[in-house]
């Protein structure tokens, strides 16, 4: 059984896994046959290696409804990137900083991608979710981040994120139908991620699928190089 994450500002215990080296300076490049792949200890593995992304998603899900972000007695910032830091820390991955910082780290590790169906555990990046610099223009890249929890067969992605108004909740997006809020059956395909404001231009987008920039699979970096970004 996976260790239970405890909240209400109680310590959150880490999941085991071979991911603790992330967030450090990148190792020098070596040829593939010289790579040393970190393996789990000889003790029985709690989860298979390939399930590490799902474990990240499970760690993020444990924060839904929480009133603070605490892991191993360390409190993390109460914002969207703080949630990513906390969820990753719960599985032994060290990432730090804003959305732009996280993307820079992901690019150094070679784990960014723009697939329409990401993997559970991926970090999702969004642009222009709010007018961060208060200038009325759509020039606010990497303004929000979250963690992919699951992907439905129809391509609808569930993302766990932290908003200032609602705390840690779930949002939905479908990159195959990014400009549709709900389908004919009432299923939400894309959550409204940006609030409409006076002065918004015709170019302003509001749905999650329209605002998604791409993804980063930090959990893959310890075992494999992710696919190159795909536009």
N, C-alpha and C positions, 0 to 999 in steps of 0.2 A: 504494500500500500504506500502511496506517496505521502510524504510528510504533510501534515495539515498546517496551513498558513493561518496564523492567529492575528486578529486585528484589534480594533479599539485601542490602538497604540501599544499593544503587546508585541514582543519580539516575533518576527516572522522567520521561520527556519528555512534554510536553503534546501533546494533540491540538489541531490548529488548529480554530478555530470562533468564532462571533460571540457568545461567552457571557461574556467577561471582566468585564463591568460588574456582574454579579450579586453581591449581598452588600454593595453600597454603599447609601447613603441613597436611598430611592425618589425618582424624579423627580416634579416637580409634575404633577398630572393635566392633560391637555390633551384637546381634542376629537379624535376619530379621524382627521379629515382633517389635523390638525396633527402627528400622530405622525411621527417620523423613525425608520424601521426600519433598523437596522444591517445591511448586506450584507457579504458576504465580499469580499476584495480581487479585483482583476482576474485574479489568478493562477487557474488551474483549481482548482476545489474538490476536496478530497480525498473528501468525502462530501456528499451532498445535504443541504440545510438541514433537510428533514423527518426526516433520519436521526440528528439530534443525540442523541435519546434512546437510540438503539441504541449510539451511541458511548460514552455514559455507562455503559451496561450492560457494554460490552466493557472499559472501563477498570476497573470494579469487579471483573470476572471475573479480571483479571490479578493481583489480590491474593490469590486463593484459594490457600491453602497457604503464603503468604508468612510470614516471621517478623518483619516490621516494616512500617511504612507510611511510605514515603519517596517524595516527589515533588519533582523539581528541587532535590535536596540538602536539602530540608526534611522533618524527621521529624514525623509526626502521632501523636496520642494512640493508644495501643493499646486502644481501646474501640469500641463500635458507632458512635457519632457521629464518632469520629476516622476510621473507615473511610469514612463518607459524605464528610467533608471532603476526604480524600485522593483519592477517586475523582473528586469534582467538580473538585478542583484540577488533576487530570491532563487535564481537558478545558477548563480555563480558567475554571471557575466558582468564585467565592469564597463559601462559606457557612461559618458558624462556630457552635460551641457545642453544647449538649446537644440532646436530642430536642425539648424545649420551645422552645429558642431557634430550632431549625430550623423548627418549625411556625409560630412567630411570623413569621419571615422569609418563609415561604411564603405566609402569609395577607396580609402587606403587598404581596406581588407578585401576589396573586390567582391562585395556581396550585394550590390545594388541591382535592381531589375525593375522592369515596367510590365510585367505580365498582367493580363486581365484577371487571372486567377492566381493570386499569391498563395503562399503556404501559411498555415497557422503558425503563430509566433513571429511573423514578419513585422517590422515596424513600418507603418504607413505614414507617408508625408503628404501634407496638404499645403496649397498656396492660397493666399488671399481670403482666408476665412474671416478676417476682420481687418479694418483699416488701422494697422498697428502704428503707423507713423502719422496718422490723422491728417493726411494731405488730400483725401478725396480721390486718390488714384489707385489703380489696381497694380501696385508695385510692392506687394508684401509677400515675397516668396517664403516658403517653409514656415508658415505662421502657426501650424498645428501638427501634432503627431499623435499616433495611437498604435495599438497592437492588434494584429489580425487574430481573431479567435477561431473563426471557421469560414468555410466557403460552401455555399449551397450548390447543388447540381446545376441550377440555372445561372450560376455566376454571382449571386448576391453574397456579398462579403460582410460578415459581422466584425466590427472593430470596437475594441474597448478603448475608451478615451476619457480624459478628464476635462470638463468645462468649468469655468468659474461660476456659472449659474446653477448647474445641476450636479456637480461632483463627478464621480466615476460612474459612467453609464455605457450603454452600447449604442452605436450608430450603424447604419447600413448603407452600402453602396454597391452598385453594379456597373462595372466599367464597360460592359457590352451595351448597356442602355443608360448612360450617365445622365441624360436629361429628363428622365422619367421618375417622378416621385413615387407613384404607386401603380401597380398593374391593374388589369381589369377585375381582378379578384380582391383588390384592396391590400395586397401585400406590399409593404414598403420596400422599394428597390433602392431608393436613395434618400437618406435623411436630409432634412434642411440643415445645413451646417453653418451657413452665414445668414445673419439677420438682415432683412431688407431695411435700408436706411434712406432718408431723404437725400437726394443728390446722387444716388447710385446711377451709373450709366447703363446703356443698353448692353454693354459688354460684361456687366457684372453677372457672375454666376453664384448660385446659392446652394445647389445640391452637392452632396459629398462626392459623387462620381465625377462631377464637373471640376471639382477643386483638387482632386487627387493628383499628386505629382509622380509618385512611384513608391517603391518599397526597398527595404534592406533586410536581408536574412542573416543577422548577426550570429544566430545559433548554428549556421552552416560553416562558419569560418574555421572552426577547429577541425573539420573533417573534409571539407571540399570547397572548391572555388565555385561560387555561384555563376549563373549565366550572365553574360554581358547585358547591359541595359538594352531593352527593346522598345523602340518608339511605336 
